[in-house]
């Protein structure tokens, strides 16, 4: 019997649902306090995950949940980049 590899799951900071990592977008704050979108999910730093869903991104923007989670000022450009990412590959809807 082949053992099925465990799919790494992460929690969306807006919906608090556990989802496979590939269904989420990672936003990272590094040691220098810079915040950026991490499409590869491999950069070092404090990561927060958001569902690949425009509503979720908009909620995150309104509620400043990323500022709290990452303990940093999240620039509006980050949200823009997230929206671009979602609009760019809208393969789920």
N, C-alpha and C positions, 0 to 999 in steps of 0.2 A: 504494500500500500504506500502510495506516495503521500508524504505529509504536505498538506497545503501550507504554503508560507503565510504567516500571520501578516495581515495587511496593517501597516501602522496607522493608527487613528489619532486624530487630534480634535480638541474641542474648539468650536467656533466661539469667539469671545462675545458675539452678539446673541446668538440663539442658544448657546450652551449645549448644542448637540454634538455628539461624537460623530465624526465622519472620516472616511479614508483621507489620508493626507493629500492625495492628488485632487480631491474635490475642494480643497481649501487653498487660500492664498496666504502666504506667510509674509508678515511685516516684521522687520527686525530693527532693534536699536542696538548699536554697537557700543563698545566701551567709551568711545568719544561722544556718545549721546546723539549720534546722527541716526535718523530714522529713514529706512528705505524699504521698498518692496523687494522681496526675495523670491523670484519665480522658481529658482532651483531648490529652495528650501534647505540650502546647505551652508549658508553664511553663518559666521559666528556672531553670537549676540543673543539678546533676549527676544524671543519670537512670540508673536501673537498671530493666531490664525483666524481668517474670515472665510465664510462660505462664499463660493463663486456665484454670488447672487447680488444683483444691483440693489435690491431692497435692503439687504444686509449691510452693504457698503454705505448706503445713505443713512441707515440707522446708526451705524458706527460713527459717521461724520457728525450727526446731530447730537449724539449722546456723549461724544468725546471718550468713548470706551477705550480707544487705543491709547489716549494720553494716560489714562489710569493704569491700563495693563502694562504698558511699556515704561511708565513713569517718565515720560518725556513729552515735549511739545511736538505734536504731529502736524506737519505742514499741510496746507490745503492741496499742494501738488501731489502729495502721497495719495490722497483720495482720487485726484484726477487720474493718476497712473493706474489705480485699482479699477476705476471705471473703464479706462481704455482697455485694460486687460480683459475685463469681462465682455465689453462690447466687441472686442477684437475676436474673441473665440466664443461666440454665443452658440456653442454646439449643443447645449442641453435643452434649450427652449424651442 
